Amino acid sequence: MVAISGSTQYARILDQTRLIRNLNQALTQQQQQLSSGRIIGGMVGVSARAQELGDLKAELSTVETYKSGITTAQNRVRLYGLTLEQIIDTATEAQDMMIKNRDSFFASTSSPTAQVNVLLDRIGTLLQTKDSDRYIFAGRNYNVNPILAPLSQVVQDTPAGAVPAGFTPSNEGDGVGGQPLWLNVIDADQLDNYYLDAAGTNGASEVNLVSVYADDNERVEYGVVATDPGIQQLVDSLTRFRSAIQDIADPVTFQARVDDALVALRTSLQNLKSTASTNGHAEQRLKELQARHDRSMDVLKTRIGSIEDADPAETATLIKALQTSLEATYTITRDTLQLSLVNFLR
């Protein structure tokens, strides 16, 4: 047998080394593919469908963004619901308090003014509820506290001997633009941050709610503002009762004024429950939209997986074939090249 010359043997060693390196690299890549479950190389690895994969991932990212916004809105709507429930509980407590204090003799011994002030400040605290740094009852103007000061300090009482006329929310009062004094409105133009009419000007027919884009060209409004009729009527009814205490020495006038406050309070309770129902409807709507996006994400992920997911059985078969080739290459390299220093120096 003619021995292979040194230069020829060196060239053959280089060829075999490159082959072994390439086989090892391919084997490592396939093992990584089997471990990750994804075709190696990203977009390059699925070059035939790279454009489709890119479009699908962009669509998935868009759906995830909408879903994130809806999740935030859902959290706030639940916060509205919990706060409204506490406001309704306070209104119910106020109703019980007024009924008990309708008798002027009982009222004279029960410190009703202090009771009213506690309830007013509790309502004011609830209206200052925040989600992170947002005052949720301030509508779109969420950076501004909707309450000017503690309600027990700000609201205006009716003079002694007066039975107030019927209350119209956001349309009477001595505050800016006719708003109640307890609402934190600096000038008439700022009313747009709280209340709008159908034409988008200052008015009382449409609350200025916050909203979330739930999909392309689909926006969902939600939320409750401090100018909600039920809330205003609740505060008004309590201040009417507190004003009535001025006539506590006149049982007939006192009872008439307490009854007037009770009428306003019962109307408030009806409107507050209606507001809570509307908030519950918004919560259900957001829940349905979230479910719709979940279904869309499932479909998109399935389609993306059909492109970039590797077939485990196929990958395992390829790994086995590469291992066999690598073992054979090692054997051929050993036997054919007769690797030794003596042969290399010939």
Secondary structure, 3 states (H helix, E strand, C coil): CCCCCHHHHHHHHHHHHHHHHHHHHHHHHHHHHHHHCECCCHHHHCHHHHHHHHHHHHHHHHHHHHHHHHHHHHHHHHHHHHHHHHHHHHHHHHHHHHHHCCCHHHHCCCCHHHHHHHHHHHHHHHHCCEECCEEHHHCCCCCCCCECCCHHHHCCCCCCCCCCCCCCCCCCCCCHHHCCCCECCCCHHHHHHCEECCCCCCCCCEECCEEEEEECCEEEEECCCCCCHHHHHHHHHHHHHHHHHHHCCCHHHHHHHHHHHHHHHHHHHHHHHHHHHHHHHHHHHHHHHHHHHHHHHHHHHHHHHHHHECCHHHHHHHHHHHHHHHHHHHHHHHHHHCCCHHHHHC
